[in-house]
Amino acid sequence: MKTHNSFDEQYQFTGKVKTWSLIAIAIGVITIIAGFLTGHEQRTFSNLLLMGYYFTCVCAAGVMFCAIQYAAQAGWSASILRVPQAFGKVLPIAGLILVIIVVAGLNITHTVVDGGTSHIEPYLYARWATHDLHIKGSSIYDAVIVGKEGFLNQPFFLIRIIVFLAGYSLFGWLLYKYSSSEDEVGGMKFYNKSFLVSCVFLVIFGFTVPIFAFDTIMSLEARWFSTMFGWYNLAALWVSGLSVMTLVIIYLRKAGYLPWVTEDHLHNMGLFMFAFSVFWTYLWFAQFLLTYYANIPEESAYFYRRWEPDFMVWFWLNIVINFGAPLLILMSRDSKRYVGTLKTMCIILIGGHWLDYFQMIAPNTIAPHEHWYWKVISWVEPGVFIGFAGLFTFLVLTALSKFKSLIPKKHPFLQESLHHHI
């Protein structure tokens, strides 16, 4: 294995990784086309929303990671900032894909027969975007949904999502731009700008990302609401993003790049993954326990649907994977420093949070149309996942290859990072 020691050496995105990422994209495209052509339109839209949201959240986590490091004036992470910066560079593409999926899901309709009557509804967000829900006298008129139409209407809904994603992308671009300019001129000017932008971003992100989760995911179950849902999604975004970042760093290190990354840096990433998996569990349990204890019909409907036989196994498997696995595997110091263990844990958490998002989305999209246990997970799910994983890999590694250097050479805390030890 060749070691790339020079700070000026660029990453070369070639070879098997590039080939396999393109093959994965092709598999995803074929799966999506086959899903629409074989009568699985509803399931395909459901999986497109799931992976579009997952893709966007992981990229947003990269911007969040950079912002946290700058705002905290952290030194240990200076040498690995190019990886989350690459996530931020891909965020506009991820956001655009998500917006296209949402717009298509809202405007492409199909006929649903229920109790001898039929109505036309969109493939996504049918519980509030179906036209007949808002017409008094129709068989599915819903006064509760009508009461929410000031917030849940297509123009305002799409404006919010577009503004949020555009804003996050802008902050990601600014952090990248300032870091690149810092490499050219040095000094504290651009670091101070990065610090200021990061503080502003974290305030805006903290207030808006729960609304983004309310819109994109919670509104699928428009009658139900939870004030904890946004923070629960933020925790999932952060853990899944950390897992993907760590996996990319491990890959680059194995390929001979980032030779300055040591077990101490990986230990810190493992600490983040462990700590916020526990935080995710706290939010999961708090939301579940309060709903279970209160037993109010309009609140318990969400969990009741996920306790149906079709989804019961996946409901409990979600907590086992995303809490039990990191608790048992990442608690010890050595496990966070051993690359093989950390890599395995990253893969487990990436799959675990796919299941988490699946639990949030599928009961409101797939379940009303397919009620058979073995159809809960079909060939569409892995195919779409592979496609988006390939697209993410291709775009992020392409973004990394565009950097003049894989390290911010004139970051004021670079030496602290290069000599990081815990």
N, C-alpha and C positions, 0 to 999 in steps of 0.2 A: 504493500500500500504506500503510495506516494504521500508525503506530508507537505502541505503547502504552508510554509512558515512566513512568507512575505506578506506584510500588511497590504501591499499593493496588488497582490494576485487576485484576479477575479474568479468567481465561481463559474465553472463550465458545465452548463446543463446539456449533457449529451449521454449517449450510451443506453443501457438497459432501462434506467429509470424513466427517461424520456419516452422510450418505446412503449413501456408498460403503461405509462400514464395515458398515452394516445389510444392504446388498446382498450383501457378502462373507459375512456370517453366514448369510444365506439360502442362498447357493450351497453353503456347507459342510454345512448341515442337509440340503439336497436330495441332496448327494453321499453322505452317510452313510446316509440312508434308501435311496437307490438301490443302494448297495453291499450292504446287507443283503437287499434284495428281488431282486437279480439274481444271487445265488449267490457273491458276493465277501465273505462274512462274515469269512474269515480275513484277507484283505487290509485290510478296513475296520478290524478290531480292531488290526491291526499299525499302521496309520496313526493311529488314535486314540491308541494308546500313544505313538507317536513325537511327535505334536504336543502331547499332554498333558504329556509330559516336557519338551519344548522350552519350552512356555509357562511351566511351573513354574520351569524353570532360569533363564529370562530374568528373571522376577519376583524370584527369589531373588538374582540378580546385582545387582538394584537395592538390596536390603538390604545386600549385601556391599559395594557401592560406598560407600554412606553410612557404614557401619561403618569402612571403611578410611580415609575422609577424617577422621572424628572421631578415630579412634585415632592417626592420624599428625599430628593437629592441623594439617591442611592448610588453607591460606587460599584458594588459587586457585579451589577448587571451591564455595565457600560460596554463590555466586549461582546455581548450577545444581542445588542439592540437591533442589528440588521434583520434578524429573523422576524420579530414582531413588526418591524417597519415594512417588511415585504408583505405581511398580512394586511397592513393598512393600505398598501398600494393596490392590493387586489379588491379591497372593500367596495369601491365604486362598481366593479363588474358584478360582484356578488349581490350588491343592492339592486342593481338593474335587473338581474335575473329574477330576484324575489319579486320586484314590482311587476314584471311581466307575468309571472305565475299568478300573482294576486289579481291582476286586471283580467287575465284570461279566465280564472276560476270564478270571478264575479259576473262575467258577461257571457260565457258560454253556458247554455242552459240545456236541461233535459226534462222530460215529462215524468212525474212521479204519481203513481196510483196509490191512494191510501183510503181504505174503507169504502171503496166503490166510487170515490171521487178522484179526480186527477187535477194536478196543477203543475205549472212550469216553475222550476227552481234552478238556480245556478249550482255548479258543482262544488263551489266553496262558499262558505258564509251563508248557507241557505237559511239558517235560523234567524237571520235578520234582513238579508238582501232579497228574499223571495217577495215578489211584488204583491201577491195576494194576502200576505200577512198584514199589510197596511190598509187593506180595503174592507171597510165595515160591511158586514153582511156576507163576506166570503166564508167558505167552510173552514178556513184555517186562520181567520182573523185573530190577531193577538194584541190585546190592548197594552200589555207590558212592553212588547217590542215597539209599538207605536209611540209609547212614552219615551223611548230611548232614541228615537230617530233624529233628534237634534244633534246627537253625537254619532250615532251609527247610521250614517248615510254615505253613499259612495263618494261624492266629491270631497267631503271633509275627511273621510276615512283615508282616501288615497293621498290627499294633500299632506296629512300628518305623516304617513309612512315615508313619502318622498322627501319631505323636509327633514325628518329625523336622519334618514340614511345619507342624504346629501350633506347634512351638517357633520355627521361622524366622519364621512369621507374627507371633507374639507380639513378637519382637524388632523386626520391621519396624514394628509398631504403636507400640511404645514410642518408637522414634526419631522417628516422625511426631508423636506426642503431645508429646514434649519440645520438638521444634522449634516446634510451634504454641504451646505455653505460653511459650516463649522470646519469640515475637513479641508476646505480651500484656504480659509483665512485664519483659523485658530481663534484664540482669545475667548472672552466670556460673553461677547455680544449675543451670539446665536444660542448659546446655552441658556442665557437669561430669558431670551424670547421663548425657548422651548419650555422653560419652567412656567412662565406666565400662561402660555397657551394650554399647557397641561392642567394647570389649576382651573382655568375656565372650562376646559373640556370635562373634567371630572364632575364639576357641579352640574353642568348641562346634562351630561350622560346619566348621572345619578337620578335626576328628576325625570328624564324623558324615556329611558330604556324600559321602565315599568309600563309606561303608556304604550310604547312600541309592542311590548308583550301582550298587553290588554287587547290591542287592536289585532295583531297578527294571529294570535293563538286563542286568547280567552273569548274573543267575540265569536268563535266557532260555536260556543255554547252560550248564546246571547242572553238567555234568561238567568244564567248563573254568574256570580261574581265573587271575587275574593281579593281583598286589599293586599294579601300576601303574595298573590300570584306573580306580580311583577318582580319582587325581590327574589322569589323562588327561581324565576327564569334568569335573573341576573347571576345568581349563584351557578346555575347550570351553564350559562354562557362562559363564565370565568373558568370553571373547572375543565370544561371541554376544550376551551381555548388554550389553557395551560398544558393540557395533555398533548395537543397537536404541536404546540411550540416545542415542548420537550422532545417529542418524537423527531421533529425536523432537526433540532440541534444534535441529537444522537446520530441521525443519518449523516449530517454534514461532518461530524467528528469522525465517524467511521470511514467516510470517503476521503479523509485526509485533510479536510478543511477545519477551521476553528481549532487548531492545535493548542491554543491557549485556554480552551475550556477544560476544566479539571473536574474531578469528583466533587469538589467543593461547590462549583456552580450547579452541577446536577443535583447536589444535595439540597440547595436552595429551591430549585424547581420542584423537587419532590416534597419539600416542606409545604410549599404553596398548594400543591395538589392534595396533600393529606389534609391540611388545615381547612381548605375550602370544600373538600368533600364532606367533612364534618359539619361545616356551616350549611351546605346544601341539605344535609340530613335534618338539621335543626329546623329549617324552614319547611321541609317536606312534612316532618312530624307535627310541627305546630299547626300547619294548615289542616292536616288530616285530623288531628286530635280534637281541635276546636270544633270542626265540622261534625265529627262523630259524636262528641259530647252534647252539642246543642241539638242535634237531630232535627233541624228545621228543614222542611221539605225542599224549599227552593235552594238551600245550600247543599243538602246531602245528595241531591240528584247527580251532581258531578261524580262523586265517589261511588254512588250506587251503580251508575252505568259501568264503572270500571271494576265492579265486583261481580258483574255478570259472568257466567261460565266462560264466555269467549275470551275474556280479558283477565280473569282472576290470576292465572299463572304469571302473566307478564307484569301485573300490578305488584306482586310480591317479589318477583325476580328483579324488578327495578331497584328496590331498596337493598336487596342482597348484593347486587353488583356494585351499585354506586356508593354504598356505605360499608357493607361488610368486607368487600375486597380491599379497598384502601385502608380500612381500619386494621385488618389482620396483616396485610402485606407491607404497608408503608410506615407502620408505627416505629419500627426499629431504625436506628441510625444507619446500620449497614445496608439495609434494603434500599435506602435512598441514595446510596453511593455506588451500588453495584448496577452497572449499565444494563445487564440482562433483565434484572428484576424491574428496574424502572421502565424499561422499554415495554415489557409485558404489561405493566400496570397502565401505561399510557394507552395501549391497545384496548385493554379491558374497559377503561373509562370512556374512551371514544365510542366503543360499542354500547356501553351502559347508558350514555347520555343520548345516543340515538334511540335507545329503547325508552328513555324518559320522554323525549319529544314525541315518539310514537304513541305513548300513553296519553299525552295531552291532545293529540290530533285525531288518531284513528277512531276512537269511540264515537266521535261526532261526524265522521266522514264515511268511513268504511262500514261501521256497525249497522247503520240504518238500512244498508243495502245487502249485506252479506252476513248471515247469522249461522255460521258453521265454524266450529273451533279451529279446524285445520286450515281454514281460509283466512284466519287472522293474519298470519304471515304466509305470503305466497312468493312466487318467482319475481313479482314486480319489485318487492322491497329490496332484496339484495342487488338486483340489476340497477335500480336507480341509485342506490348507495354507491356502488362501484363506479358508476358514471360520474357522480359528483366528486368522489374521492380522487378520481383521475383528473378531473377538471381543476380541482383545488391544487393538486400536486403540480400539474403543468403550469398553472398561473403563478403560484408562489415561487417555484424554482426558477421560472423565467424572470420574475421580478428580482430574485436574488442575483441572477446572472447579469442584471443591468447595473448593479452597484459597482462602482469603481474599486471598492474594497469591502470585504466582509466584516470590517471592524471600523468604528468611528475613530479615526486615527488621532484626532485632536480633541476628543472628549476630555474635559478637565479632570475627570475621575478615572481615566483609562488605566493608569498605573495601579490604582487601588484594585481594579477589576482583575488585572493581569497577575496580581499577587494576592488574590483573594484566598483566604484560608479560614476554615471554621473547624 
